[in-house]
Amino acid sequence: MSDSQYSDSAASAPLLTSRRGFIAAAAAAPLLPRPLLTPSSASAAPPSAPILAQPRLGAEFFLNRTETHDSVFHHLQRMAETGLTIARIFTLWDQVERERGQWDFSHYDWIYDAAAQNGIFIANTLCSEDPPGWMDQAHFYHAWKDLSNPALRPFSAIYLEQIVTRYRHHPAHGVWLLQNEPGLSSSNEPYVLAEFARWLEQQYGTVEKLNQQWYTRLRQFSDARAPEDPRSGGWSDYPSNLDWRRFRCDHLADQLRWIHSQVDKHHPGALTHCNPPGLTSNMPASGRDLWRLKPTVHFLGASMHAAWHFGMFPRADFGLAYAYCCDLIRSASAPAPWWVTELQAGPTVFTGNRPLNPTAGEITRWLWDGLGNGARGIVYWLWHPRTEGNEAGEWALAGPNGEPTARTRATRAVASVLNAHQDFFRVAQPIPARAAILYNRDAMLLYAVDGWRRPTDEIISSLMGCYKALHRAHVPADFIDTTALEAGQAARYAVLYLPYCYALSAKSAAAIREFVRRGGTVWADGLVCWKDEQGTTLQFPPGPLSDVFGFTVEDIQSVWEPFALTDSGDQAGELWRCLIPAETSGTTLRGAGGRPVAVERRFGQGRAIYFATALTYACLHRDDPRVVNWIAAPALEASRDLPVRLDEPGGCVAFHALQASGRSAAFLNNWGPATRATVHFPPSTRAVVDILTAALVPVRSVGAFAEVIVDLQEGATAVLLAE
């Protein structure tokens, strides 16, 4: 492709000779598109796209400055030989426009052309938020510069036009990633505050209504400033802090929505994607609200790096951490497909929170667990090492020149089996879950103001502790957010979990009450519904849901060390004892002195289950089968008739299942010692084969199901395909 096609657009950019003139000429840029939460065209079901036609493996190909035409073609050939059919790239703005108006795509043309020759699709990451060096706005790329900046956005639009129009019809093009690991670094800049003022006007309507809530009085919305971070010390104005955090969630979504509008302008209907990081952190508090980001793209993915994101887990629980991340991003992207957009591929030394190199066994288990959960793509970070700067020599799947490693050989083995059974994987879907865990945005945002002094994030720890119990019990689970809850979508499930849901809005509480009244089971622990979304308390937990649970806590006793909840010597107690009145009916467990510590009560056609401590928080930090059972029991009961189930063993076997017409598959990844697994398939099952070894597995009929028994060695994987 020649560069002449870009002469008009490049020439149309304002010719500025000074930074002052540059800013002045760009100042007329309009504000970001509104309304904030109206889904763009990207929120529709993704169009038919070859890159999503079947599950694929891939890797980031980072364009080092040392690359040549021959080295690029060599690496893409090696990637294809490894079984990879996705090459993700960053089209770094500074690499294609080193000087203003001078565009050079030759090196990226090498990648696209080499990919086409090797049957590889390109996942092209756009970098419109990373201005080039000549603009003097960022110290380096990956700076997350704010696209509401009128000195940046017009030039970002030119960059996007250049990239999208160049590669939109290339046979190797697969999908546009709107931004790498979307995030915000801005705060009190004038253009951000202008967006904040408009957001506040949409929320309040009049300044008088805002002034009834905020400590600071405003004459007009444009007087608003970002509030002082509570971590700086002192008391904090909750309403303004919460408004600011909610605004940032919407503001980041607006950034992506604007990028999508530019892509769609030049490549109508093009497939779009993004990969938010930090799934094991309080994402809404950082502005990354998965359910706010979802409408901006056709499908979601995420970065999942053990060296960065699994710090609260021992290595033996990396399977649990990875499964949590997969189920969270799958739930947020549903019903659209989902990807693992970045998976740690090789050694970290100086980057990451710890030095780590995944073993071939870990790579194998991660791949099959993601594929078994329905991932349509798993993409490594990265293929071969970067040669300079941050991350130089680290993270790579292959050697510097594409040399094979134990990790590439493990990947090739998975890709070979995946390709051999694509007729199943193309159409198979995860078995629908009967249980859902509430991803409580309101509690997370409030906790960022309430709980900043705490050494760990108790909200996220409890969320993962709840997931851990269901994972240990081999129960499939979805996550739903508060918006989905308030829209009545919990009705799709038999059981709804509320781990550490200490803040719930009146609408959320009403939706929970209706869910139970109509026959659902709600499970909660500790301080459930103590506050509303603004941090207001009216009574002790469970507050406005006291009629559902059948009591109001008499007092909250703080406990500094873990304790036994009952006299059985369990390891269930954490953080507080919530004192349930002694006369409460429906008591299922009693603690010291006979006081109730767990209650189950009928309400309407459903039931409410409550434990009087931070049970899910305790479950994350300690392994106690009794605690797992107390949490997982209602979901297990609701899931007894699922068509594919793992009944044995407990512990460290990660289990997922897919089904298609007439066929189903069980995916078993053993992260613990050798064990024996018992899997139940539909009663019509006549043959089961482990597709990793091609070995037939004996099947016996046991009443209403077919049963197979598999011995799993330590670190082993089995993929059982049933006909």
Disulfide bonds with the S-S distance in Angstrom:
none
